[in-house]
Amino acid sequence: REARDGNNQREKTPPQHKMASSVNVLAAGKIVDANFPKDLEGRVYHLSVKKGEVNNRILSVGSLSRAESISKRLDTLEFSTVSSRGFSVYSGTYKGVKLSIVGTGMGCPMMDFVIRECRAVVDGPMVIIRFGTCGGLLKDVPVGYFSVASSSIKIDRNPDAFDEHGQRIPEEAAYRFSRPVLPDQRLTELLKSQLEIVADSKFPVLAGLNSTACSFYSSQGRIDSAFNDDNADLISDLTLRHPDAATLEMETFHLLDLARCSRGTIRAAASTLVIAQRRTNDVLDTETYHLIEGLGGLAAINTLAAFDLDQA
């Protein structure tokens, strides 16, 4: 059942709080499993959540303030927490559907904590959407548009390409490019349609290859004279290898990679708001950023609420 009222921007009343929590440490203190750390109540180590506190439908956002802002659209808020490791979780209902919003932080390691630890405390199939920000690579497309990942690759800085003095070893590539990984097609199509509804032709909604980098700086081609990164040609190398490369950021690949390796239990998709144009060096203004950020969050939770988890 596809939501069709996504562009309704009326002010919502605050969510009804049935239960609220602000667990900042593991409740029972003692860790009972070194392989997959949990406390005596079953709370996972980094997110500090247990079964019943995270729902099967999850929106992952990098910014904690974005997670809090989107959570205000929930009709009911049944659980909330900020862990001592910097993750925030808001769980409740939206349009009669249970979902959770997680403030993930930045980078693949943080995404790894979120996906694995949420999977550990949720029974049954899961659907996870990432909504974040990114740099854009498309020629002649200015900042301020949504990009939906049609596939994703990983870019890693290769430490073996530098000797003990930090000088380049020519025989080694300075950066490694992975093969693409795909999102869930049905979820991606629904997410794109929901973005088009909320954008209402005011902001473009495009699809393309996502590039997930291991760093904000070196492996995204940002030049830092304090370090020898040998990355001046990285963006041109990327677009030569992948002419459809649309975005650069730090989380999407890992979400999609874990979803494909989840033994069929997780469906995943990702969208981003392009706030920087890497070819022209333009940056989106703050007012427009906050406007579009709100629309993207709305589209994501509309998608989660409308997605049929039981359909093959």
N, C-alpha and C positions, 0 to 999 in steps of 0.2 A: 504494500500500500504506500504509494508515493505521496509525500507531503506536498501540498500545493499552496500553503499560506506562508512560505518562508520569507516573503518580502514584507511581512507585517512588522513594522518597527515600533508599534505602540509600546508605551512604558508598561512594564510588568510589575505586579505587586511582588514584594519579597517572598522567597520560597517559605513554605511552612516547615518549621524545624520539629521533626519528631524526635530526633536524637542528634546530639552534636558531641564531638570529641576533639580533643587537641592533644593526641598522644605524641609526645616528643622523644620518648625513650621506649625501649622494649619493656612491656608492662611487668613481666615477671622476672626480669633481670637475667636469669640463667639461660645460656644458650645450650640447646640440647642436641644439635646436629652440626658438626663442622663442615659437612659436605654441602648442605643447604640450610644455613643458619636460621633457626626459629627459636622463640622463647617457649616457656611452658604453656602459654595460651595459644600457641600456633602462629604468632605474629612473625612475619618475615623480617629479616634483619634491617634492610635499608628503607623500605617503604613503611614499616611498622604498621602493617594491616594484617588481618586474619580473615578467615572465611566469614562471609556475610557482610563484609565491609566494602567489597569491590564487586561491581556488576559485570555481566557478560559483555556489555556494550561499553567500549571505552574510547574516550577522546584524549589523545596525548598532545599536549602543547608544551613548548619549551619554556615559556615564561610563566612564573608563578602568579604574577599579576593578571595575565591573560586567563589562566585557569580560574582564578577567583571571579573575574569579570563574567566569564561565560557561565559560571555556576549560578549566577543570579538569575539566569533564564530558566532554571529548573522550577518545576511546579512545587516540588517538595524536596527538602534537603534532609536526608536521613542520617548522614554521617559525613564528618569532615575531619581532616587531620593534616598537620605539617610535621613530618618526621625530622629527627635530629640530623639526618643526612640531606635535608633540603628538598624532599619530595612532598608535594601537596596532593591530597585526594579529596574529591567531593563526590558523594554518591547520593542519588535521589531518583525522582521520576520526572519525566518530560513527555507530555502527551500520552500519559498513561503507561509509559515504558520505562523500565529501570535502566539507568545508565550511570557511568562514572566519568569524571573529568580529572585527569592527572597532570599536575605540573611536573614535567619531566626533567627540566634542565637541558644542558647542551651536550651534544656529542654521543657517539655510539655506546660508550660504557654506561652512560645514564639511561639510554634507551634499553640496554640489555637488562639492567636492574628492573626497570618497569615491566617489560614484557615477561621476563622469567618469574618475577615475584608475584605479579598479578595472575599469571597462569597457575601458580602454585596454590593460590587461595580461591580460585574460581572453578566451579564444577561445570562441565558441559562445554559446548562450542562457544567461541568468542569471536567478536568482531572489533577491530581496532582501527581507528582513523588517526592519522597525524595531521595537525594543522599548525604550520609554523611560518617563519619568514625565511627569505633566501635572497641570493643575488641572481640576477637574470643574465642570460647569455644570448638571447635572440636578437638578431640585428634589427635595427629600426623599430624596436618595440620599447616604449618608454616604461619607466617604473609605474607601479600602481595597478597591477593586474594579478589575477589568480592563475597559478599553474598547477595542473593536476599531473601527477607522475604516471606516465604510461609504462615506464620501466625505470630502473635505477642501476647505476654502477657505483663502485667504490674506488676512491683515489687515496692511496697511501704513500706517504713519504717513506723512502727506502733507506734505512740507516746504514745498510751495507754499501751504499753508494758514496760514503764519506770515510776517509781514513782516520787514524787516531788524532790527527791534527785538524780535522774538520775540512780537509781538502777533498775535492771530487775525485772519485775513482772512475775514469771514463768508461771502463768495461761494464759498469753497473748502471742501470737506469735509475735516475733519481726518484722517479715516481712510478708506482704500479697501478695499472688500471684493471679492474675485475671484469668479468663477463656480466651482462645485465641480468637482473632478477625482475620478475613481473609481479604486479599487484593482483588482487582479486578483481577480475574483469567486471563482474556484476556490481560489486561495491563501488568500483571506480566510476562506472557509468552513472550510477545513482548520485554519487558525490558531485560529479561534474554538472549534472542536471540541476541539483539543488543550488550549486554556486551560481549557475546561470539565472535561476529564479531570483535569488537575493541581489545579484548584481544588477538585474533589471536593465541590461544593455548600457549601464553607466560605466562599468569596468569590464575589460575583456576577461574571458575565461578561456585559457589555452591549455593544451596538453602537450607533453613532450618528455624527453629523457631527463631524469633527475641524476645529478652527480653528487654523491655524498663523500665528503672529504674527512680525513682523520684530524684536520686542524682548521681553525678559522683563517690562519695565515698561510703557512708554507704550501699546503696541498690545495689551497684555493687560489694560488697564483698571486697572493698579495706580497709586495716587495717590502722587505724589512732589511735595511742596510746594516743592522747590528748582527745579522746572522747570514751564513752562507747556505742558502736554501736552493740555489740553482733552479729557480722556478720562473724565470722571466718568460719562458715560452710555454708554460704549462697550459694556459687557456687556449692558445692557438693549437697546441698538440691535441688537447681534448676535443676541440671542435673539428679538427681534421679527422680524428678517429671516429667521432660521432657528430655528424652534421646536424642531427636533431637534438643535440644537447641544449636544454632549456634553462636549467637552474643549477646552482651550486649551494650546498648547505651541509649539515653534519649529522643527520639522524635517519633519513628515510630508508636508505639501503638496509640498515640493520633491522629495522622493523620488518621490511619485506622479506629479508633473508630468514629471520627467525620464524616468520609466518609460514614460509614454504617448508621449513624444517620442523614444524610443530606436529607432525604426524596427522595432518588434516584437521587440527582442532581450532586453528586461528585463521580468519580471513582479514586481510589488511589492505588499506589504501592510504594515499597521502596527497595533501594539497598544501600549497604554500602561497604566501603573499610576497610578491616581488617588490622589495623595498630599495634595492640598489641595482643599478645597471652597470655590470662589470666592464662593458665595452666603452661606455661614455663617462663613467664615474659619477653619474647622477644618483641622487638619493631622494627618496620620497619625503615630502614634507610631513610634519608631525600630525597636523589636523587630518589630512587625508588618510594617513596611516591608521589612526585610531578609528576612523569611520569604516574603512575596509576591513580592519581586524575584527570589528564587531560583526560584520556581515559574514566573514569567513567562519567565525565560530558558530553563528546561527545555522549556516548551511551544513556544518559538520554534525551538529546534534540533530538537525532535521533528518539527515541521512541515517544516523544511527537509529533514530526512532522508527524510520520507515523501512529499514532493511529487514527482510525475512530471513532469520537465522536458520530456519528449518529447510529452506529450499536448497536443493543440491546445486 
